[in-house]
Amino acid sequence: MYLITGCAGFIGFHMTKLLLKKKINVVGIDSLNSYYAKGLKLERLKILKKYKYFSFFKLDIANKKKLNKILINLNNFKVIHIAAQPGVIYSFKNPDSYYKNNVLATDNLLKSIINKNISQFIFVSSSSVYGNQKKFPIKENSKLKSINYYANTKIKCENLVLKYLSKKNISTKIVRPFTVYGPYGRPDMLIIKFLNYFRNNKAINIYNFGNHMRDFTYVKDVVKIIYQLSNKKNSKIKIFNICASKPVKINKILDYFEKLLDKKINFKRKPKRKGEMEITYGSNTNLKKFVKINNFTNIYFGLKKTIEWYNEFPKKNLFNLHK
Ligand SMILES: NC(=O)c1ccc[n+]([C@@H]2O[C@H](COP(=O)([O-])OP(=O)(O)OC[C@H]3O[C@@H](n4cnc5c(N)ncnc54)[C@H](O)[C@@H]3O)[C@@H](O)[C@H]2O)c1
């Protein structure tokens, strides 16, 4: 049995669905917050609820009492902690949400599970913890530097995991995914945001004149890898990048979009914004040594799949951003 936090979010949804398809029981928790349209989270939940192996609790894990009420009935399970307040730019606007949903929530969860019978704990951190590095590809042992408050809270969460679980007999892993994209993606992230702008014929701002490079990693690859990791034992806490290790310039992504959509894109090139990493390019060597990975989904194919999903998704108004 797995406990998945953030099961109605983008990555949590794909993670939960993969487990349910394998007929594994999942207890899913999500506060269904309104960082982006709650309706999109409900659409994802609707799919998960079709599986009899799934139980859902609408719950804020920063609420100790309510969390303990659910955990009291669970025994012998694996935990994948995905719930968080994500987003770089929003962390300058509403830092409190990051403190509560990342630091406080993770602290609460760890305190609540520490004495339970659990065999695995996986914390989903982020590549943002690396900030702007000089050496590429970025290895897991690079010095962490937060250049925004989101990254700062993710580093704090990693430290909490180390503090609470280092001496416990629980296989613990911290994973740092790099720019995840795919169907049911987050509306505030580049790919879905772009698709939404194209649909509304709005001009898109391309920051850093399109020169940012991102190590785009397809969501189905990410959750498959986390599943594999959850089946492997380790005595010391291990940290893994999850990335295709093939960075692509945003200008190149725009070319791909024009080709796949067969239309000219209306965009405005703008200077860099504060707090954004210029290049994300991770090393996946350690990961590949630990689990068997055949291939990462090629970005062009992944984009094509995402566009196909987007075109068929009926409730496109759910991608409109209000933040
Ligand atoms: N999407 C990416 O590219 C990416 C890359 C690196 C790391 N990550 C990390 O992966 C995780 C998931 O990201 P995502 O893109 O799926 O984001 P998401 O916002 O779609 O999912 C997070 C979910 O957690 C829930 N949540 C937030 N605070 C909660 C709380 N206190 N209690 C219960 N539920 C709560 C939200 O309602 C949401 O459904 C985050 O930890 C994020 O930092 C994401």
The ligand as a Gaussian input file, in Angstrom:
#p B3LYP/6-31G(d) Opt

LIG

0 1
 N        6.151000      20.015000     -12.244000
 C        7.469000      20.129000     -12.249000
 O        8.097000      20.435000     -13.267000
 C        8.265000      19.842000     -11.009000
 C        9.668000      19.824000     -11.127000
 C       10.406000      19.568000      -9.983000
 C        9.773000      19.312000      -8.789000
 N        8.429000      19.342000      -8.725000
 C        7.806000      19.049000      -7.420000
 O        6.874000      18.013000      -7.605000
 C        5.793000      18.164000      -6.704000
 C        4.487000      18.178000      -7.443000
 O        4.483000      19.228000      -8.382000
 P        3.290000      19.386000      -9.403000
 O        3.854000      20.026000     -10.603000
 O        2.552000      18.111000      -9.507000
 O        2.413000      20.480000      -8.623000
 P        0.825000      20.540000      -8.347000
 O        0.568000      21.872000      -7.745000
 O        0.093000      20.173000      -9.563000
 O        0.611000      19.414000      -7.255000
 C        0.786000      19.605000      -5.874000
 C       -0.488000      19.138000      -5.168000
 O       -0.268000      19.210000      -3.764000
 C       -1.452000      19.703000      -3.155000
 N       -1.042000      20.340000      -1.895000
 C       -0.323000      21.476000      -1.737000
 N       -0.163000      21.745000      -0.428000
 C       -0.794000      20.752000       0.259000
 C       -0.989000      20.478000       1.637000
 N       -0.522000      21.304000       2.596000
 N       -1.680000      19.372000       1.998000
 C       -2.169000      18.536000       1.044000
 N       -2.029000      18.758000      -0.293000
 C       -1.360000      19.853000      -0.660000
 C       -2.032000      20.693000      -4.149000
 O       -3.422000      20.876000      -3.975000
 C       -1.689000      20.027000      -5.485000
 O       -2.774000      19.249000      -5.963000
 C        6.080000      19.435000      -5.937000
 O        6.726000      19.060000      -4.741000
 C        7.018000      20.189000      -6.821000
 O        7.810000      21.013000      -6.050000
 C        7.667000      19.596000      -9.796000

